[in-house]
Amino acid sequence: MTFVRAILPDYLRHLEAHPATLCPRFTSAHQLRLPDGTKVDFVVMCNVFATERRIHARYDLKGSTVGRSTAPATLQAKPSLTRKDLDLQGRVFPVGAAKRAHLFRVLDADLAFLARVGSMDYSLLLGTHRMRSKTTRTRAAAGGASGSSALGGGGGDESGTS
């Protein structure tokens, strides 16, 4: 909690100067005193995955390869687990040149802020949503879809709109 309090003025200036920041949005800080006298500090942050669309995969990206994968058997048993850097295994997310440039400007500003306040622990949380292909959406509109995603998913809520 001491660190959060110490960086608070710089943090607020960063949020004001960079409204598209990917840094966590802290909403409050608290301290609980347990019956045995132990103090527990915690902060409340906004949910970065608050969206109407279903998040099919979550990644905690740290820019490292050491210990940064989740065992395939573990993911198969519990597909909702958060994946790590090496679990991307060559996945490409086409976002276009303008969005890519914007993302890198935001990341550069965030990393400069974190370096300025002396924080080395940074994760980029990435959530992915599988969209049905245009062909599947057209068939669904015509009443001919089977309910599974054209991208290989089956069952569940694949009804995201594009």
C-alpha positions, 0 to 999 in steps of 0.5 A: 500500500505504501508504494501505491500511495507514493506513486499516486500523484504521478499515477493520477497525472499519467491517467489524465495525460493518457486516457487510453492507458492500459495501466490498471484503473484503481478505484479505492484502497483499503486496509482491514484489521483482522481480529488477531491484529493482522493488517491486510491491505488491498486495492480495488480496480476496474475489471479490464474484461468488462464487455458485452462479448464473451471472452474466450481466452485470456492471456497474462503477457509479461514479455518473458519466456521463463515459466510462461506457459500453461500445460496443454492438459491443464488448459484442456481440463480447464479452458477458462484458465488464464494463458501465458506468453508462450501459449500464444504460439504464433497467433497473430491478431490483425488490427491494422496499422493505425490501431497497431501504432496507437497501441504501441504509443499507449504501451510506450507511455505506460512503460515510461510511467512505470519506469519513472515510478520504479515498477518492474512488474508489468503484465498486459492482460489480453482477452480474445473473442472468437467471432463467427465468420461472415459465412456462418453469420449469413447462414444463421440469419437465413436460419441454417446455422448449426450453432457452432462457430466457424472458427472451430468452437462448439457450444457455448455462447458464440453469438458475438456481433461484429 
